[in-house]
Amino acid sequence: MTARLPHLAAALVALGLVASAFLPREASWLAALAVVIVLGVPHGALDGAIAAPLLRPRYGRAWFGVFAIPYLGLSALVLLAWKLAPLAALAGFLALSVLHFGEEDAGPGRPFEALVRGGLPIALPALLRPQETAEIFAAVARVPMPSLPAWWTAASWLWLALAAAWLLTRHARPALRAELVVLATAFWLLPPLTAFTLYFVGLHGPRHMRALVRDSTKAPGIDTMGRAVRGSLPVFALTLLIGAGLWPLYASGPPDAASDLLTLTLRMLSALTVPHVLLDRLAGRQHGRP
């Protein structure tokens, strides 16, 4: 019975998210963001466990400062980019998300599969629910966005053509086809933020943590999912404190609390994703992976 508890909890979270899609927009956003923060952010909080074996042999006890200062500095630069050039930051965030999601889902050496899988949670909302997607990213970028930028729409149609060609010319694994169908159905039936949350906390985050558990060199101390969860807690708590400290810069009042939390959460996700991806690349090279 105990072994089934995580699966039961995951099912309840998924059902709760689906149910929240029928709430008013602000409540639906708050529900999705709460799940992203509590269950999605911790997978990136294991970056310290990845950095330690890379830096500790050379820097000793000073390794954490060598890791944290540039990590947080780069994150701060991304937050500044959102302030100074929000549409450019949005384009960069989306492109990096496609790269990161695709590499995490497909694995190394599968560039077209990575493009298909990484592009799905970015392109399908633009194709299936463009107005709702524009509302979300108008709040994130804090610029008027009556419709999605033309470059996003064009890139999404291009992705659809490439994905269709890849699926028609490749013998994709049945499990992969089933996953793509389920995700496409979620993005078709559910609001974009709800569907993305299901993908982010149901697939992307757990895959990253399981990959670390299976890799005996990348994060040697993380060899079970339980240790992965416990190992993420200190940095996760620090991330929450940083978010709380930044909140006054984004809060505009109770009527817009959901929009403000959306702005802060997705901007922080983008700010943390940049050093997260760079660290993952460095660790891969260190251990002889592409």
Buried (B, 14 or more C-beta within 10 A) or exposed (E): EEEEEEEEEBEEBBEEBBEBBEBEBBEBBBBBBBBBBEBBBBBBBBBBBBBBBBBBEEEEEEBBEBBBEEBBEBBEEBBEBBEEEBBEBBBBBBEBBBBBBBBBBBEEEBEBBBBBBBBBBBBBBBBBBBEEBBBBBBBBBBEEBEEBBEEBBEBBEEBBEBBEEBBEEEEBEEEBEEBBEBBBEBBEEBBBBBBBBBBBBBBBBBBBBEBBBEBEEBBEEBBEBEBBBEBBEEBBEBBBEBBEEBEEEBBEEEEBBBBBBBBBBBBBBBBBBBBBBEBBEEBBEEEEBE
